[in-house]
Amino acid sequence: MLASALSNLRAALSCTVVAVLLALALAAPAAAATDAAAPAAKSPLIVCEKQTYALCLTAKCFVFDGVSYCKCDVKKGDSVSIPLAYKGGDVCSVNADGVGNGYMVSTFSLPKSLTKGGDQALYTCPAESSTGAYAQCDGGICFRSTQGQEFPGLGKVDKDQIVCSCPITTADPSTAKTGYQIVGPYPCEKSFFKYCKGKVANDDTGSTIYVGAPTGSARLSTKTLYGKVPPLNHCE
């Protein structure tokens, strides 16, 4: 029960932080339009430079006992994340400490599969009607012991993949201010929108859900990391 409560709290905090970040990012252009001399707003996200990290944006996840376990890709280079700062460190230092200690952290970089010519797209689940659950993997801890192994609900995990433990967020149309996005096949497939619905995507043990984040999070993270956002594949 305690583990479940902590997981739910972390998910709620992560979504709240992302919502604040999006509000700041959207407010910045408006401020600049009214004051040409206004300095550019600094992104509240943090860039982790030249590290090995887990990229979970496109991951499919298996739910067990209220926690999602997602099969992510192992990457090297720069990535971006919510800081998740605490006394003594932040997301970047935690990830750095994982080298040689059997773990790494899930952070963000833009998969080429989401850009022009790619075979995946961001599917937008609207705030007013979506009831589905998704995995909130930014900052999720991933264990190297899962590489090259079989994992329940996920099958074979290749050596360049890793399983990450991520809290679950369940959409509530009665309180949602923004929708969320998950990654699915491209060209768009109408049937994939079933994962916006709680009947299919939920926190029941044995369920399949996808990694997601509030609408606009991928664009904000991409802008922070690369300084610009290329055209992305979208399905709505």
N, C-alpha and C positions, 0 to 999 in steps of 0.2 A: 504493500500500500504506500509506504513512504517513497519507494523508488518511483512509483507511478505518479505520485503527487509532485515530486521534484521534476520529473520529466514534463508534466503538464505546465508547471511554473516556468520552466526554461522555454518551452514553446511559446507561451503567452508573452514572456519578456522579449523573445526574439522577434515576434510579429509586431509588438509595440514599437521596438527600436526601428525595425524596417519601415513601419508606417511613418515614424517621425523623420527618418532619413529621406523618404520619398517626398514628404511635405516640404522639407528644406530644399530639396533639389528642384521641385516644381516652383517654389517661391523665388528662387534665385533669378531665373530669366525675367520674371515680372519686375523684380526690383531693378534689374539692369536696364529694363526698358524705360523706367521712370527716372533713372539717374545714370547717365552715360558714364559718369566718373566713378560709379560704385565699383569697388574691387570685386573680383570674381569670388563666389562663395567657395570655401574650402570643403571638400568632400569629407563627411564624417566617417567614411570607411577607411580602413587601413590596408596598405599594400605590404604583403610579405614577399621580400625579394630573394630570388635564387634559392628556393627551397623545394624539397620534395613534398607533395601534398596530394590529397585525394580530391578528384573532381567528380561531384555527385549530381550535377545539374540534370543530366539525362538518365539518371539511375532509376531502375525498377526496384521495389522494396517488398519484403515479406514481413508481415506483422506477427509478432509473438509476444503475448502477455503485455500488451499496451505499448510496445516499443517497435519501431520499424528498423529493419536491418537491410541496408541498401548496398547493392553491388556497384561500386564506383571504380573509376579509372585512376591509376597512379600517374601523376604528372610531375615534371620538374620545371622550375622557372618562377616567374612572378605570378602572384595571385592576390585576390582581394577578399576582405571579410569584414563583418562587424567586429570591432576591436575586442569585445569580450574581456575588457581589462579588469584586473583584480590586483590586490596588493601583492606585488612581486612579479607580475608579468601580464601578458596579453595573448591573443590567439597566435601571434607570430612566434613568441618565445616558447609557448607550449608546443607548437609544431616543431620548432628547432630542437627542443629537448627530447622529442620522440625518436630522433636519429640514434640508433644504437640501443634504444629502449623498447623496441617492438611495436611502436604505434606511430600514427600521423594524424593530422587534422584535416577535415573537409573544408576547403575554401573555394573561391570562384575564379575561373578564367572562362573565356568564351570558346565553346566548341565550334570547330569549323562546320560541323554538320548543321548548325543553325543559320549559316549564312548562305548567300546565293550559290546555288548548285548543290547544296547539302540536302540530306534526306530526312531531316527532322525540323520541327517547328515548335514555337511557343503556342500552346493552346490556352486561350483565355476563358476561365470559368467565371461568369458574371456574379457580382456580389448579391444581386437581388434574387437569385434562384439556385445558387450552388450550395449543396449540403455535404459535399465529399470531404474526405480526409486526405491530407498529403504529408509527406515527410519534410520536416524543416531541418536540413542537413548542414547549414552554415555553422561551423564550429563543432560538428559531430566528431567523435573520436573513432578512429579506425585501427584495427589490430592486424599486424603483419602475419600473425599466426593463421589467418584465414586465406592467405594467398596460396594458390595452387592446391586448394582443398575443395571438398564438397561442402555446401552449406544448405540447411533446410530451406525449402521454398525458392532458392536461388540457383541450385544446381552447381555446376563446376565454376569455381572462381579461378580465372587464369592468373599467371604470375605477375602480369601487369595490371591486375585488378585487386581490389581489397573490399572487405565488408565493413561498412560504417554503421554505427548505432546512432539513430536520429530520433528526436521526439516527434510526436504526431500533432498536427494542427487539424481541427475539424471546423469547416466553414459553418457559419450560422447566419442565414439571410436576415434575421431579425435585428442583428447588431452589426453586420459587416458594413464598413465604409468603402471598401474597395474589394475587387475580386482577387483571384490569384491565377497563376500560370503554371502549367506543367508542360513537359516536353513529350511530344508524340510524333508519329510518322508524318512525312511530307512527300508528296502532295497530301493535303488535308483529307482526313477520313472522318466522316460524321460520327461513326460508331465510337471513336475514341473519346468523345465527349461524355460517355457513360462514366468516366472516371471523375467527373465533376459532381456526381451524385452519390450520396451516402449509401444507397442500396448496393452499390458495387464497391466503392472506395470507402472503407470504414476502418475502425480500429479493432475489429474483431480478430482474434487469433486465427491465422491462416489466410487472412485477406492479402490481396495485392494492391499496393498503392504506388504512387510515383512521387519523386521529389518535386516540391513546388515552393513558391514564394509569392508574396503580394504582387499584383500587376505593376510592372514598371521596375521591379527590383533588378532584373537582368540588364536592362538598359542603364540603370544607374551604376551598377557594378562595372559594366563594360566601359562606360565613360570614365569612371575613376581609374581603371586599370590602364586603358589605352589612350585616353584623351579624346576619343571619338567613338561613335557607334556606327558600324557598317549596317547596311540593310539586313534585317533579320526576317526569317520566314515566320509568318503568323497564321494562325487559324482561329477564327472567331465564329 
